[in-house]
Amino acid sequence: MGDQPTSGRKRTPEETAAETVVIKAASPDETVVIDKAAPGETVLDDKAAPDPTVVITKAGSDETVVITKAPADDTVIIRAPVTKRRPAGDDTVIIRVPGGPKGGSKKRTAGDDTVIIRLPGGPRSGSADVTSTQALTTARKRAAEDTIVIRLPQAPAKKKTAPVEETVLIRLPAAAPEPEPRERFALGWAPWVLALSSLGVVLVALAYAGGRHEASWAMAAYWIGQVIVFSPVVFRLLSRLAGVAESFVLVMGLATNQYMLKWMYSPDQFRFPDELQHWLATTLITESGELFRQNNALPPAVHFPGLAEMGAGLSLLTGLPVTAAGTIVAGVAHLIFVGWLFAAVLRASDSPAMAGVACVTYATAMHYLFFNSMFLYATAALPFFMLTVWAHRRWRTGGANRFLALAAVGITMTTVSHHVTAFALVGTLLLLSLTELALDRPRPWATLTVPALALAVVCCWIGFVAQDVIGYLEAPVQRLAAALHQMFGGAAAAAEAGAAKPVPLVQLAVQGLGILGLLVLFLAVARDMILRRDRDAWRWAALVGGAVFFAGNGARFLGSGGPEIAGRLSTFTYVPMSIIAAIAIVHAVPVVPPKDSHGRRWLSPPPPGVAVTTGRRLAGQVYIGTTLITLLMVGARTGGWPPVSALLPGPYIPAAYERSVDAYGVDAARWQDRHLPRESRVGGDITAVALSSTYGRIDPVREVGDLYWATSWGDAEEETARQLALDYLVVDRRLGELLPMDGAYFQGDPMAGRITEPLSDAQLGKFDTTGSISRLYDNGNVRIYRLGAS
């Protein structure tokens, strides 16, 4: 294939027996292509001469490239003389590694399975030492054609010196060859892998059905199904045999299957309190056709109508109920977010393996499966978040100004959809710009355009439209500060925080092992980048973001509220951590580096270029990587949402969010909508208030725990009710039968973390024996009382 090699001397018979290799040089961009000439031949044929040497003249010049096959270790050494100063241009070397014998040719013998590409850069000034400062992605394997692409660093112009010799060392795989190259858009094994993953979806659905009937086998079926849904896709992506199209289909198919797991948990209605709040916001728009309608369940959502507007638009256009429209909107937004994440990593790395592994690693985030795919305004904002990051990348890598305009659109849509995501977007863009300013010369000050624009848009929206969000976020910020204070403040802070429900030891062990594995990968990549003197701003931004992930992830172990805090932070910080993990796994960054000639291990400079493994070594990496990422998924399911005690749907449990919503509570809330004035204020337990403020459309009063814990109704209770301006109380009799799942019956419960038995008959019965309180509604479990009436 291509021109035949020529040389200045006659080739020996042994050389003729070796495989012919063609080297082409493209003069405009200094590109050298090394390709296999005879499709039926193999490089590592045992019949080849012990030390065959092929001398090939470089096309377009009189320089000579020597290719030598070492007799013992199947090493091909390519040496090409180069000058210290390279001409401006693309400076790309493309090496096509043969896929192995075809037809009836002899298979390669067992041996070293590693392809190692060592690419020293030009010597530094004043030194003859040839070392590489290239980063991890200087070499990449193109999908569907088994091509390794190496981008040569350009050395600055210095005083004239004698030419030095650059060496590319390739250790060819001796195991079974990879499959034949496929077309770029071929789906490969994706349909079969996703079919297997779908069997896991069916198994989880059966587990949900068993959980509703409290079947003993349901939990085992749940975990087996989760692994079947997840692990086959991870295994295929880690094998690095999937091209761009196959990797994308695998990633999107996995996201679809995992969204199905969320939807099947409650297919008929929204049950999570936050989803109910946005259901109400969407319903108000469908009823009035107007934005910014008052929402007592979640007042700040009024000024962030992105999700509600999309849900209402779909409902009005199709005639679907709000619940069905919301489910579709949330699912599509979730898939678009994953697609933009894949596109962003693919653009930065030009590696479908990197993009796919980053996406499946992010799928192990604590809130990915449920919270980040619910009908919440964060779900609607995340696709625009990743769109902005992708557009910023395109613009900073030479794209036209249309990408800058696209970034502006993404910033605007993120801002009007969710406040926290907008703040995270400003921080992310600022981090990307600062790393670029720190590493590039001359300093590209234009990179500050996008974060400055994002900051201006967010400040204007909050300052002129959504001013109430400042007060709304004050309480979460205080909780986060208290958690961090507890983390670093010792016993005094722990005592101040109260007796938080401890995290089970098994859950801690699973989560700890997963985080430890991520930390090892993070440190390996950090060491490699530092010693290589990596100058890629985006990789450094990912490394800094990974450090922020570990700093915020410590909140996961701070009792029952810790996973929620860590999970919400990791929605954003896990994106760069997933990229770092993908770099470590795909590029096989050594966790324990070998010693150098000076006996150093941790400070030994990494070898130039990258290691691309195949054969048995690749298989080992695939098994280890799949196990690690699956362990991360298990840790996320046990430490994320829903909590371990509510992984399966089941009978009613107080303060258990989805499991607390049943027909009794919903019927009571709908009765309030029909019979009570809109301006009424109603109090109750966590679930009762959530249902009353959404289905009932009544103004909620949440801090009413003291009224319920009191054994009698006296002057103190009357004064508390007057100060809270309470009109009605919702009393669920089952609070006297079951303990709360989360350690508290009420928001701001005065007995939180110290509840050892349910509410007594006296505490719940006092509402029926007080003359100033009258019962208006009773469905057998839920009662509604009016205060101050005879």
C-alpha positions in Angstrom: 0.0 0.0 0.0 1.6 3.3 -1.1 5.1 3.8 -2.5 7.6 1.0 -2.0 10.6 1.8 0.2 13.9 2.5 -1.4 17.4 2.6 0.1 21.0 3.2 -0.9 22.0 -0.4 -0.6 20.8 -3.8 -1.7 18.5 -5.6 0.7 19.4 -9.0 2.1 17.1 -12.0 1.8 16.4 -11.8 5.5 15.3 -8.3 5.1 13.0 -9.3 2.2 11.4 -11.9 4.4 10.4 -9.3 6.9 7.3 -7.2 6.5 7.5 -4.2 4.2 6.8 -0.9 5.8 6.1 2.3 3.9 7.0 5.8 5.2 5.5 8.8 3.5 6.3 12.4 4.3 3.8 15.2 3.6 5.9 18.3 3.2 3.3 20.9 4.2 2.8 19.7 7.7 5.8 17.4 8.3 3.6 14.3 8.6 5.2 10.9 8.5 2.9 7.8 7.9 4.2 4.4 8.6 1.9 1.8 7.1 1.7 -1.9 6.4 2.5 -2.6 2.8 1.5 -6.3 2.4 -1.9 -7.0 4.0 -1.1 -10.7 4.3 2.1 -10.4 6.2 2.8 -10.1 9.9 5.5 -8.1 11.6 6.2 -10.7 14.3 6.4 -13.8 12.1 8.6 -16.4 13.8 10.2 -17.2 10.4 11.6 -13.7 10.1 15.4 -13.3 10.3 16.9 -12.8 13.8 17.8 -9.2 13.1 16.2 -8.0 9.9 17.0 -4.4 9.1 15.1 -2.3 6.5 16.6 1.0 5.4 14.0 3.3 3.9 14.7 6.7 2.3 12.3 9.4 3.6 10.2 10.7 0.7 11.0 14.2 -0.4 14.5 14.3 1.2 17.8 12.6 1.3 17.4 11.7 5.0 17.4 8.0 5.9 15.0 6.3 8.4 16.2 3.0 9.8 13.7 0.4 11.1 15.2 -2.4 13.1 13.5 -5.4 14.5 15.3 -6.5 17.7 15.8 -10.3 17.8 14.8 -11.0 21.4 11.9 -8.8 22.5 10.0 -8.1 19.3 10.9 -4.4 19.4 10.8 -2.2 16.3 13.1 0.8 16.7 12.6 3.7 14.3 15.3 6.3 14.3 15.1 9.5 12.3 17.6 12.3 12.3 16.0 15.7 13.2 17.3 19.1 13.8 17.0 21.0 17.0 14.6 23.5 15.4 11.6 22.2 13.7 9.8 24.2 11.0 6.4 25.7 11.9 3.5 23.5 11.1 1.5 20.6 12.3 4.5 18.4 13.1 2.5 15.2 13.3 3.7 11.7 13.1 1.1 9.0 12.3 2.0 5.4 13.0 -0.3 2.8 11.8 0.1 -0.4 13.9 -0.7 -3.5 11.9 -3.7 -5.4 13.1 -2.1 -8.8 12.8 -2.1 -11.8 10.5 -5.0 -12.4 8.2 -6.4 -15.3 6.4 -4.3 -18.4 7.0 -1.2 -16.5 8.2 0.5 -17.6 11.4 -0.7 -16.1 14.6 1.7 -14.2 16.8 3.3 -16.0 19.6 2.6 -15.2 23.2 4.8 -12.6 24.9 4.8 -9.0 25.8 1.3 -7.6 25.1 2.3 -3.9 25.3 2.6 -1.3 22.6 4.8 1.5 24.0 5.4 4.7 22.1 8.4 6.7 23.4 8.7 10.1 21.8 11.6 12.2 23.1 11.3 15.9 22.3 14.2 18.1 21.2 17.0 18.8 23.7 16.8 21.8 26.0 19.2 24.6 25.6 22.6 23.8 26.9 21.8 20.1 27.3 22.2 17.1 25.1 19.7 15.1 27.2 16.6 14.2 25.2 13.6 14.1 27.4 9.9 14.6 26.7 7.5 17.1 28.2 4.6 15.9 26.2 1.3 15.4 28.0 -0.7 12.2 28.3 -2.8 12.8 25.2 0.0 13.5 22.8 -0.6 10.1 21.3 -4.1 8.8 20.6 -5.6 5.9 19.0 -8.0 6.7 16.2 -11.2 4.8 16.2 -11.9 2.3 13.5 -8.4 2.3 12.0 -6.1 1.4 14.8 -4.0 4.4 14.3 -1.7 6.1 16.8 -1.3 9.8 16.3 1.7 11.6 18.0 1.9 15.3 17.9 5.5 16.5 18.2 6.3 19.5 20.4 8.1 22.4 18.7 11.4 23.4 20.1 12.3 27.1 20.2 14.9 28.5 17.9 18.3 28.4 19.4 21.9 28.6 18.3 22.9 26.0 15.7 23.9 22.6 16.9 24.5 19.3 15.3 21.4 17.2 14.5 20.3 14.8 17.2 18.6 11.5 16.9 14.9 11.1 17.8 13.7 7.6 18.7 10.2 6.1 18.5 10.2 2.7 20.3 7.2 0.5 19.5 6.8 -2.8 21.3 4.4 -4.7 19.1 1.7 -6.9 20.6 2.4 -10.6 20.5 -1.1 -11.8 21.5 -4.2 -12.2 19.4 -4.7 -9.2 17.1 -7.5 -6.7 17.4 -10.5 -6.9 15.1 -10.5 -5.5 11.6 -10.9 -1.7 11.4 -14.6 -0.7 11.1 -16.3 2.3 9.6 -16.4 5.4 11.8 -20.2 5.2 12.2 -20.4 1.5 12.7 -22.3 0.5 15.9 -20.2 -2.6 16.5 -21.3 -4.5 19.5 -23.4 -1.7 20.9 -26.8 -3.3 20.2 -25.8 -6.6 21.8 -24.2 -4.9 24.8 -27.3 -2.7 25.4 -29.6 -5.7 25.0 -27.7 -7.4 27.8 -27.9 -4.2 29.8 -31.7 -4.0 29.2 -32.0 -7.4 30.9 -30.7 -5.7 34.0 -33.5 -3.1 33.7 -36.1 -5.9 33.7 -34.5 -7.5 36.7 -34.6 -4.2 38.6 -38.2 -3.7 37.6 -39.0 -7.1 39.1 -37.1 -6.1 42.3 -39.2 -2.9 42.5 -42.4 -5.1 42.3 -41.0 -7.4 44.9 -40.1 -4.5 47.2 -43.7 -3.2 47.1 -44.8 -6.6 48.4 -41.8 -6.9 50.8 -40.4 -10.0 49.1 -37.2 -11.3 50.6 -35.5 -11.8 47.2 -36.1 -8.2 46.0 -32.9 -6.7 47.3 -30.7 -9.4 45.7 -32.5 -9.0 42.4 -32.0 -5.2 42.6 -28.2 -5.4 43.0 -27.8 -8.1 40.4 -29.9 -6.0 38.0 -27.9 -2.8 38.7 -24.6 -4.6 37.9 -26.0 -6.1 34.7 -27.3 -2.7 33.6 -23.9 -1.0 34.2 -20.9 -3.3 33.9 -21.3 -4.7 30.3 -21.2 -1.1 28.9 -18.2 -0.2 31.1 -16.4 -3.4 30.0 -16.9 -2.7 26.3 -15.8 0.9 26.6 -12.7 0.0 28.5 -11.7 -2.6 25.9 -11.0 0.4 23.5 -12.5 -1.5 20.6 -15.5 0.9 20.2 -15.3 3.7 17.7 -16.9 7.1 18.1 -20.4 6.0 17.0 -20.4 2.8 19.1 -19.0 4.6 22.2 -21.7 7.3 21.9 -24.5 4.8 21.5 -23.2 2.8 24.5 -23.1 5.9 26.6 -26.5 7.1 25.6 -28.0 3.7 25.9 -26.7 3.3 29.4 -28.1 6.7 30.3 -31.5 5.7 28.9 -31.5 2.4 30.8 -30.5 4.1 34.0 -33.3 6.7 33.6 -35.7 3.8 33.2 -34.6 2.7 36.6 -35.6 6.1 38.0 -38.9 6.2 36.2 -40.0 2.7 37.2 -39.5 3.5 40.9 -42.7 5.6 40.7 -44.2 5.4 37.1 -47.6 6.8 38.0 -46.8 10.0 39.9 -44.0 12.3 41.3 -43.3 11.4 44.9 -40.2 13.3 45.8 -41.0 16.6 47.5 -38.9 18.7 45.1 -40.5 17.1 42.1 -43.9 17.9 43.5 -42.9 21.5 43.9 -41.9 21.7 40.2 -45.0 19.8 39.2 -47.0 22.6 40.8 -45.0 25.3 39.1 -45.6 23.6 35.7 -49.3 23.1 36.5 -49.7 26.9 37.3 -48.3 27.8 33.9 -50.5 25.4 32.0 -53.6 26.8 33.8 -52.8 30.5 33.4 -50.4 30.6 30.4 -48.3 33.0 32.4 -44.8 32.8 33.9 -43.8 33.9 37.4 -46.9 32.6 39.1 -46.6 32.4 42.9 -45.6 29.0 44.1 -45.9 28.6 47.9 -44.2 25.2 47.8 -40.9 26.6 46.4 -41.0 30.4 46.1 -37.6 30.9 44.4 -38.7 28.6 41.6 -40.9 31.4 40.4 -37.9 33.3 39.0 -36.2 30.2 37.5 -38.9 29.0 35.1 -36.8 27.1 32.6 -37.9 23.6 33.6 -41.6 24.6 34.2 -41.8 26.4 30.9 -40.5 23.3 29.0 -42.8 21.0 30.9 -45.8 23.2 30.4 -45.0 23.7 26.7 -44.9 20.0 26.1 -48.1 19.4 28.0 -50.0 22.1 26.1 -48.7 21.0 22.7 -49.4 17.3 23.2 -52.3 17.3 25.7 -50.3 15.1 28.0 -50.7 15.3 31.7 -48.1 17.4 33.5 -46.7 14.3 35.2 -46.1 12.6 31.8 -44.7 15.8 30.2 -42.4 16.3 33.1 -41.1 12.8 33.0 -40.3 13.2 29.3 -38.7 16.6 29.8 -36.5 15.3 32.6 -35.4 12.3 30.6 -34.5 14.2 27.5 -32.6 16.8 29.5 -30.7 14.0 31.3 -29.7 12.4 28.0 -28.7 15.7 26.4 -26.4 16.4 29.4 -24.7 13.1 29.0 -24.4 13.7 25.2 -22.7 17.1 25.8 -20.4 15.6 28.3 -19.3 13.0 25.8 -18.9 15.7 23.1 -16.8 17.9 25.4 -14.4 15.1 26.4 -14.2 13.8 22.9 -13.3 17.3 21.7 -10.6 17.7 24.3 -9.0 14.2 23.9 -10.0 13.1 20.4 -10.5 9.7 21.9 -13.8 7.8 22.0 -12.4 5.6 24.8 -11.7 8.7 26.9 -15.1 10.2 26.3 -16.9 6.9 27.0 -15.0 6.1 30.2 -15.4 9.7 31.5 -19.2 9.4 31.0 -19.6 6.0 32.7 -17.4 7.2 35.5 -19.6 10.2 35.9 -22.6 7.8 36.0 -21.3 6.7 39.4 -21.9 10.1 40.9 -24.0 9.9 44.1 -27.0 11.8 42.7 -26.7 10.8 39.1 -29.2 8.0 38.9 -32.1 9.7 40.8 -31.7 13.2 41.9 -29.9 14.6 38.8 -32.6 13.0 36.5 -35.7 14.0 38.5 -38.1 16.7 37.4 -36.0 19.4 39.0 -34.7 22.7 37.8 -31.2 21.5 38.2 -31.9 18.7 35.7 -33.0 21.3 33.1 -29.9 23.5 33.7 -27.2 20.8 33.5 -27.5 20.4 29.7 -26.9 24.1 29.2 -24.1 23.9 31.7 -22.2 21.3 29.6 -23.2 23.0 26.3 -21.4 26.2 27.5 -18.3 24.3 28.5 -18.2 22.6 25.1 -18.8 25.8 23.2 -16.1 27.6 25.3 -13.7 24.8 24.4 -14.5 25.1 20.7 -14.0 28.8 20.8 -10.7 28.6 22.6 -9.3 26.0 20.2 -9.8 28.1 17.1 -13.5 27.9 16.5 -15.4 30.8 15.0 -17.3 33.4 17.0 -20.5 31.4 16.6 -19.2 29.2 19.4 -18.9 32.3 21.6 -22.5 33.2 20.7 -23.5 29.6 21.6 -21.7 29.9 24.9 -23.7 33.1 25.6 -27.0 31.2 24.9 -25.9 28.4 27.2 -25.0 30.9 30.0 -28.4 32.6 29.7 -30.4 29.4 29.7 -28.5 28.0 32.7 -29.0 31.2 34.6 -32.8 31.3 34.1 -33.1 27.6 34.9 -31.2 27.1 38.2 -29.3 29.3 40.6 -26.8 26.8 41.9 -25.9 25.5 38.5 -25.4 29.1 37.3 -23.0 29.7 40.2 -21.1 26.5 39.4 -20.9 27.5 35.7 -19.3 30.8 36.6 -16.7 29.0 38.7 -16.0 26.4 36.1 -15.5 28.9 33.3 -13.3 31.0 35.6 -11.2 28.0 36.4 -10.7 27.1 32.7 -9.7 30.7 31.9 -7.3 31.1 34.8 -5.5 27.8 34.0 -5.2 29.0 30.4 -3.8 32.3 31.5 -1.3 30.7 33.8 0.1 28.2 31.2 -0.1 29.9 27.8 2.3 32.5 26.6 1.6 35.2 25.5 -1.3 35.4 28.0 -4.6 35.0 26.2 -6.6 37.6 28.0 -9.5 37.1 25.7 -10.3 33.8 27.5 -11.8 35.9 30.4 -14.6 37.0 28.1 -16.8 34.0 28.7 -16.6 33.9 32.5 -17.0 37.7 32.7 -20.1 37.4 30.6 -21.4 34.5 32.8 -20.8 36.5 36.0 -22.5 39.6 34.5 -25.6 37.6 33.4 -25.9 35.8 36.8 -25.5 39.0 38.8 -28.0 40.9 36.7 -30.6 38.1 36.9 -30.3 37.7 40.7 -30.0 41.5 41.3 -33.0 42.6 39.2 -35.3 39.5 39.0 -34.6 36.7 41.4 -33.7 38.7 44.5 -35.4 36.3 46.9 -32.9 33.5 46.0 -30.3 35.2 48.3 -32.5 34.6 51.4 -33.5 31.1 50.2 -29.8 30.0 49.8 -28.8 31.3 53.2 -30.1 28.2 55.1 -28.3 25.7 52.8 -25.1 27.7 53.0 -25.3 27.7 56.8 -25.8 23.9 56.8 -22.8 23.4 54.5 -20.7 25.7 56.8 -21.9 23.7 59.8 -20.9 20.5 58.1 -17.5 21.8 57.2 -17.1 23.1 60.8 -18.0 19.7 62.1 -15.5 18.1 59.7 -12.6 20.2 61.0 -13.9 21.4 64.4 -13.5 18.2 66.4 -15.7 17.0 69.3 -17.1 20.3 70.2 -18.6 20.8 66.8 -19.9 17.2 66.7 -21.7 17.8 70.1 -23.2 21.0 68.7 -24.5 19.2 65.7 -26.4 16.7 67.8 -26.6 13.0 67.7 -26.6 12.4 63.9 -27.6 9.0 62.7 -24.3 7.1 62.0 -23.6 5.8 58.6 -23.5 2.0 58.5 -20.0 0.4 58.5 -20.6 -1.6 55.4 -21.8 1.5 53.5 -18.7 3.4 54.7 -16.4 0.6 53.6 -17.9 0.5 50.1 -17.8 4.2 49.6 -14.3 4.5 51.2 -12.9 1.9 48.8 -14.3 3.6 45.8 -13.0 7.0 46.9 -9.6 5.5 47.7 -9.4 4.1 44.2 -10.2 7.5 42.7 -7.6 9.1 44.9 -4.9 6.7 43.7 -5.8 7.5 40.1 -5.8 11.2 40.8 -2.4 11.1 42.5 -1.0 9.0 39.6 -2.2 11.5 37.0 -1.0 14.5 39.1 2.5 13.0 39.4 2.7 12.2 35.7 1.5 15.7 34.7 3.9 17.4 37.1 7.0 15.4 36.1 6.1 15.8 32.4 5.7 19.5 32.9 2.3 19.2 31.2 1.2 22.5 29.6 -2.3 21.6 28.7 -4.6 24.1 30.5 -7.7 21.9 30.3 -6.0 19.0 31.9 -4.8 21.2 34.7 -8.3 22.6 35.2 -9.6 19.0 35.5 -6.9 18.3 38.0 -7.8 21.3 40.1 -11.5 20.4 39.8 -10.6 16.8 41.0 -8.9 18.3 44.1 -12.1 20.3 44.8 -14.1 17.1 44.5 -12.0 15.4 47.2 -12.2 18.5 49.4 -16.0 18.5 49.3 -16.4 14.8 49.4 -15.4 14.6 53.0 -18.9 15.7 53.9 -20.2 12.3 52.8 -19.2 10.8 56.1 -20.8 13.5 58.3 -23.8 11.5 59.4 -27.2 11.3 57.7 -27.0 14.7 56.1 -23.5 14.2 54.8 -24.4 12.2 51.6 -26.8 14.9 50.5 -24.3 17.7 50.9 -21.5 15.7 49.2 -23.9 14.5 46.5 -25.0 18.0 45.5 -21.4 19.3 45.4 -20.3 16.3 43.3 -22.9 17.0 40.6 -20.3 19.6 39.4 -17.0 18.5 40.9 -17.4 14.9 39.7 -17.2 16.1 36.1 -13.4 16.9 36.2 -12.8 13.9 38.5 -14.3 11.6 35.9 -12.0 13.1 33.2 -9.0 12.5 35.4 -10.1 8.9 36.1 -10.5 8.4 32.4 -7.0 9.7 31.7 -5.6 7.3 34.2 -7.5 4.3 33.0 -7.3 4.7 29.3 -3.7 5.8 29.2 -2.6 3.3 31.8 -0.8 5.8 33.9 1.4 3.7 36.3 0.2 3.8 39.9 3.6 2.6 41.1 6.2 3.9 38.7 9.4 1.9 38.0 12.7 3.0 39.4 15.0 5.0 37.2 18.8 4.6 36.7 19.3 6.7 39.9 17.1 4.4 42.0 14.4 6.9 42.3 10.8 5.8 42.0 8.3 8.6 42.8 10.5 11.4 41.4 11.7 9.3 38.4 10.7 11.1 35.1 7.9 9.2 33.3 8.9 7.7 29.9 8.3 10.0 26.9 5.0 9.5 25.1 2.3 7.2 26.3 1.7 3.4 26.8 -1.0 1.9 24.7 -1.7 -1.7 25.9 -3.2 -4.5 24.0 -3.7 -8.2 24.4 -3.4 -9.8 27.9 -2.3 -6.6 29.5 -5.2 -4.7 28.1 -7.5 -7.5 29.3 -6.1 -7.1 32.8 -6.7 -3.3 32.7 -10.2 -3.9 31.5 -11.1 -6.3 34.3 -9.5 -4.0 37.0 -11.1 -0.9 35.5 -14.5 -2.5 35.3 -14.3 -3.7 38.9 -13.3 -0.2 40.1 -16.0 1.7 38.2 -18.6 -0.9 39.3 -17.5 -0.5 42.9 -18.0 3.3 42.5 -21.5 2.7 41.2 -22.3 0.5 44.2 -20.9 3.1 46.5 -23.0 5.8 44.8 -26.2 3.7 45.1 -25.6 3.0 48.8 -24.5 6.6 49.7 -26.6 8.6 47.3 -30.3 8.9 46.7 -32.6 7.1 47.6 -31.0 6.1 51.0 -30.2 2.4 51.5 -33.4 1.9 53.4 -35.4 3.1 50.5 -33.6 1.7 47.5 -36.8 -0.3 46.8 -40.3 1.1 46.8 -42.4 -0.3 49.6 -45.1 0.4 52.2 -45.4 3.7 54.0 -42.6 4.9 56.2 -42.7 8.3 57.9 -40.2 10.9 56.7 -39.0 8.6 53.9 -39.7 11.0 51.0 -40.9 8.7 48.1 -42.0 5.9 50.5 -44.0 8.4 52.6 -46.3 9.4 49.6 -49.3 7.1 49.3 -53.0 7.3 48.5 -54.0 8.4 52.0 -51.8 11.5 52.0 -52.6 12.4 48.4 -56.3 12.2 49.0 -56.1 14.4 52.1 -54.1 17.0 50.1 -56.5 17.0 47.2 -59.4 17.5 49.7 -57.6 20.7 51.0 -57.4 21.9 47.4 -61.1 21.6 47.0 -62.3 22.8 50.4 -59.8 25.2 52.0 -59.0 28.8 51.1 -55.8 29.4 49.1 -54.4 31.8 51.7 -54.7 29.2 54.5 -51.6 28.1 56.4 -51.2 24.5 57.2 -48.7 22.6 59.4 -47.7 18.9 59.5 -44.9 16.4 59.3 -42.4 16.6 56.4 -44.6 14.6 54.0 -47.9 16.2 54.9 -46.5 19.7 54.4 -45.0 18.7 51.0 -48.4 17.3 49.8 -50.5 20.2 51.2 -48.3 22.8 49.5 -48.4 21.0 46.1 -51.5 19.0 45.6 -53.4 21.1 48.2 -51.9 24.5 47.1 -52.0 25.7 50.7 -49.3 27.9 52.3 -47.0 25.5 54.3 -45.8 25.9 57.8 -42.9 23.5 58.5 -41.5 24.2 62.0 -44.4 22.7 64.0 -42.6 19.8 65.7 -43.1 21.3 69.2 -46.9 21.2 68.8 -46.8 17.5 68.1 -44.3 16.4 70.7 -46.3 18.1 73.5 -48.4 15.7 75.5 -51.2 18.3 76.0 -52.5 21.5 74.3 -51.9 24.5 76.6 -51.1 28.1 76.6 -47.6 27.6 75.2 -49.0 25.6 72.2 -51.7 28.3 71.6 -49.0 31.0 71.6 -46.8 29.0 69.2 -49.7 28.5 66.8 -50.6 32.2 67.0 -47.0 33.2 66.2 -46.9 30.8 63.2 -50.3 32.1 62.1 -51.5 28.5 61.8 -55.0 27.8 60.5 -54.9 24.0 60.0 -52.9 20.9 61.2 -52.5 17.6 59.3 -52.0 14.6 61.6 -51.0 11.3 60.2 -51.9 8.6 62.8 -49.1 6.4 61.5 -46.6 8.7 63.2 -47.6 6.8 66.3 -46.8 3.4 64.8 -43.5 3.8 62.9 -40.1 5.5 63.5 -39.0 8.1 60.9 -36.5 6.8 58.3 -34.3 9.9 58.5 -34.3 10.5 62.2 -36.9 13.3 62.3 -40.7 13.5 61.7 -40.7 17.3 61.1 -38.5 19.9 59.4 -36.5 21.4 62.2 -37.6 18.6 64.5 -36.6 19.4 68.1 -36.1 15.6 68.7 -34.0 15.0 65.5 -31.5 12.2 66.0 -32.9 11.3 69.4 -36.2 9.6 68.5 -36.3 6.1 70.0 -40.1 5.4 69.9 -43.0 6.7 67.8 -45.3 9.5 69.0 -47.6 8.4 71.8 -51.4 8.2 71.9 -51.5 11.2 74.2 -49.3 13.3 71.9 -51.5 12.5 68.8 -54.8 12.3 70.6 -54.7 15.7 72.3 -56.0 17.3 69.1 -59.3 15.4 69.6 -59.7 16.4 73.2 -59.0 20.2 72.9 -62.1 22.4 72.6 -60.4 25.0 70.4 -59.5 22.4 67.8 -62.0 20.7 65.5 -61.6 17.8 63.1 -62.6 18.4 59.5 -61.3 15.4 57.6 -60.5 11.8 58.4 -59.7 9.0 55.9 -58.6 6.4 58.4 -55.0 7.4 58.6 -54.8 11.1 57.9 -56.8 13.7 59.8 -57.1 17.5 59.2 -57.8 19.8 62.1 -58.9 23.5 62.2 -57.4 25.6 64.9 -59.4 28.2 66.9 -62.8 26.8 66.0 -65.6 25.4 68.1 
